[in-house]
Amino acid sequence: MRKYLLSLIGFGLLLAACSLSTPPAQQQQDSSSSSSSESSAPVQLQGEEIGEGEPATEERTETGSLAEHSLPTGALEIGNPQAPLTLLVFTEHHCSYCRQFLFEIFPRLKTDFIEAGTLKLQIAMLPLQKYRKSNEASLGFICSAGQGKGLAMHDALFRNPNKSKEAILSYATDLKLDTAALSECMKSGQTAALLAAQQSWAQSLGVDVVPTFFLNGEKFIGLPYYPDLRGRIEDFIKKLAEK
């Protein structure tokens, strides 16, 4: 009976994710050359994607006094760099479960573990081939992180259905970013290379759905229930204390 219940839980977590129908390496493309038609092998979303009419009623996501900086990989790190635990998440801006993680689970992680210096969060992007603006959104996120506003742009991209470059520059204006520098960064081959490297990184880790998480290297797929995630983190804390 216990094995049956665990199987059901695992199946539920897999459903709470957005899947990729093609390997990440095959998704590397310049957003400026995207066609207006969808791919012949579209990504299958196993949950609802973010709808254009969906209201944004949550409070805006903020780091507060937490440190935020870009890593050499282009990923965004939030929290104390010396924190003993690292939660890495591969995410994408059209995925409703990824949005739910940012708005519902991240604030609890922040309060319970990140502010205490126990855990740091790393956010890496995995664009979905189905969406023509997925690459642009990811580039906008990476470039905003380079100006110290990665989380704020992450928040804006999840709240707003328009993820075109023009819209991203509009959000950047609201966030008081240097829009000229942001525009140049989004066109830069170096930024495109960072995003491609993140896709290759995801592929090397066997990531084919978002969100996918790694807690100190331990992989789990799909949006977790917060009590389960908290339990995983507390188990790691206990193990570290025993060493």
Stockholm file with secondary structure:
# STOCKHOLM 1.0

chainA/1-243         MRKYLLSLIGFGLLLAACSLSTPPAQQQQDSSSSSSSESSAPVQLQGEEIGEGEPATEERTETGSLAEHSLPTGALEIGNPQAPLTLLVFTEHHCSYCRQFLFEIFPRLKTDFIEAGTLKLQIAMLPLQKYRKSNEASLGFICSAGQGKGLAMHDALFRNPNKSKEAILSYATDLKLDTAALSECMKSGQTAALLAAQQSWAQSLGVDVVPTFFLNGEKFIGLPYYPDLRGRIEDFIKKLAEK
#=GR chainA/1-243 SS CHHHHHHHHHHHHHHSSEECSSCGGGGCCCGGGCCSSCCSSCCCBSSCBCCTTCCCCSCCCCCTTSCEEECTTSCEEESCTTCSEEEEEEECTTBHHHHHIIIIIHHHHIIIIITTTSEEEEEEECCCTTCTTHHHHHHHHHHHHHTTCHHHHHHHHHHCSCCSHHHHHHHHHHTTCCHHHHHHHHHCHHHHHHHHHHHHHHHHTTCCEESEEEETTEEEESCCCHHHHHHHHHHHHHHHHHC
#=GC SS_cons         CHHHHHHHHHHHHHHSSEECSSCGGGGCCCGGGCCSSCCSSCCCBSSCBCCTTCCCCSCCCCCTTSCEEECTTSCEEESCTTCSEEEEEEECTTBHHHHHIIIIIHHHHIIIIITTTSEEEEEEECCCTTCTTHHHHHHHHHHHHHTTCHHHHHHHHHHCSCCSHHHHHHHHHHTTCCHHHHHHHHHCHHHHHHHHHHHHHHHHTTCCEESEEEETTEEEESCCCHHHHHHHHHHHHHHHHHC
//
